[in-house]
Amino acid sequence: MDQVSRPHSDIPAPLTSPDAWRGCDLQSRTDWQYVFTPTDIDELLSAIAHTGDKPMHDWTRDDLPLPMLAPRIAEWMAELDRGRGFLLLRGFPVQDHSEDTCTRVYWALGRHMGRAISQNTDGDLIGHIRDTGADPAAYGVRLYKTRAEQDFHTDGADVIGLFCLQAAKSGGVSRIVSSPAIYNRLLAERPDLAPVLFGPFPFDTQGQHKPGARPWFDLPLCRYADDRLRTFFIPWYIRESQQHAEAPRLTRAQEEAVAFIERTANDPSLYLDMDFQPGDMQFLKNAAVLHKRTEYEDWDDPAQKRHLLRLWLVDPNFSAGDERLRKGVSAD
């Protein structure tokens, strides 16, 4: 189906799809979690052993037989695509395996879910989320290299995955919120801003643009595709676009729309917290879920410091995929 925005006359319709959830309704439930079984773990380890000496980035699904787990992965993808838009897999025994083995297992699982794409201009297909001591206030510093809080945003793929190898001493909570639920709140409280979301907003490239290219790009915050709302939102990229004289100036309505989304996303009744433990894997539908991370305190021992692996995945079978967002655009 063509990916087009609905006419503005259709916009003021509350969304009732499964991805329009509220965190307060889900926090005490566990049906969005799956705990790996010993059979699952054995199958994943056997799959990576089956690849022999073939380079990891060259693996195909055929190289990674998962006879029992593959049908479940298909169910997870359906839940991400047309269900709530998120899931948490728990219990992979990272303490029993090397970082290299854990990375290979994660890559194998991701390969069954889709195709990994670059997360930055360096071409990283697996991101390492950990504090490097970088200054979070410095322009162009990727916040995943710091311990600072990140506010709600999206990234640049169909599915965003995180795998916790080491947890923080305290903090570092993953907080997610439904973008359709935010949209419904906006329809109820500020319907005049709804059409604004479907017009172009300027985004700063954070220095990730090619030589000679302009340092900002235009995208709407919202559009419809395959009868689902899709959202792209990195508020500080929008504000930082204004440092470029040639970038379009934000209107008052655009500024109010951005502020409304930020304020509503941080409503405790809407967001859902996940306190990662080693062995947890989180997967999000980027277009339906905004995510953030709270500030954290790390361990002194380098071997204990918080460390997550990240995957950005695309899948041609995933509905409403958007090539425009598959350009290494990341807020993290």
Disulfide bonds with the S-S distance in Angstrom:
none
